[in-house]
Amino acid sequence: MRSPASRVPRPASAIRSGGLRVWGVLCLLAAAVALAGAAAPAPQAPQDLEEQVREIAAQLRCPVCQNLSVGDSPSGLANEMRGVIREKLKAGESRQQIEAYFTSKYGEWILLAPMKKGFNLLAWGLPFVGIVAGAFAVVFLTRRWAGREGATDGGGGEGVPPANPEDAAYRERLRRELDEFAR
Amino acid sequence: MSWKKALIPLAALPLIGLLAYGFTTDPRAIPSPLIKKPAPPFTMTVYDGGPLDLEGLRGKVVLLNFWASWCFPACYEEAPELERAWRAYRDRGLVVVGVDIQDTEAAGRQFIDQFKLTFANGPDPGGKIAIDYGVYGVPETFVIDRQGVIAHKQVGGVTDQMVAEQVEPLLKP
């Protein structure tokens, strides 16, 4: 059995601090996302050739299997593409040059991640817009629902102050009886 | 209050619009960025032994066909059509070039014998020519005009109709 003390209505400031807590959680989430981004591995300078081939191939879509990268596909064409990447790297071409070569032949389609420009920015930006909008909606709605509950049933809910003295009287009586029952 | 509720479906409209646009596009159709661009140059060793340089064919209309002996049935269906186009239009300046990709020489030669192909065919070791043309499957065929510019890309087999529509007009002097 719970202690009767837990049934004592919380002051109005509890709602406010509830809102603050939501904001606190959101801030923590944002910090976690930021940290995860910062923790992503930075490109190291010395890399062996095969590692570089794998990295570039992982960013290219395999034309014959569509849902695999050139790096993951066992198909003949993907194998040949890895060969072309290897040769271009040996010839001293940069990763950007090689990606530009494949894009000029196959179109932007070949890139697994859309380029960060023009219409594509929607794909990069919308998820974050959605997260922020969702967070606002959660805060806004929880506050409104908490407020409405207090207004309609006269402080019946936990943590909501009584709206009129009549309710307060019933509440006091209920608490007294519960106290007696507990004894 | 009701107009506020109407805002919710209204907010979903752009998303529905985006989805509707997405459903009209075919995710498997890959538009070639090479159309109206100069055809990438290449040299190839033809199966009968001689070297073939695309640059040397400038001034002629080139039907550049990518095929493979394992490409069944599409390549087997189009092989007679290619041979027919080559025989019909060679005197008017058409050259048909076949590039056999991801194949073994024996299988490639057998395919050529089977259809008694008389136009130039050669292998593409390492897939360099195919990748330079953004080929993602066989058969794929490029129509290159007399100026060496890619006029058309045919995904799937070459047909008489395609030759009549895409190649014939380019042969007019």
Interface residues (C-beta under 8 A of the other chain):
Chain A: P63 V64 Q66 G76 L77 E80 M81 G83 V84 T103 S104 K105 Y106 G107 W109 L122
Chain B: L18 P27 R28 I30 P31 S32 P33 L34 Q102 G126 G127 K128 A130 I131 D132 Y133 G134 V135 Y136 G137
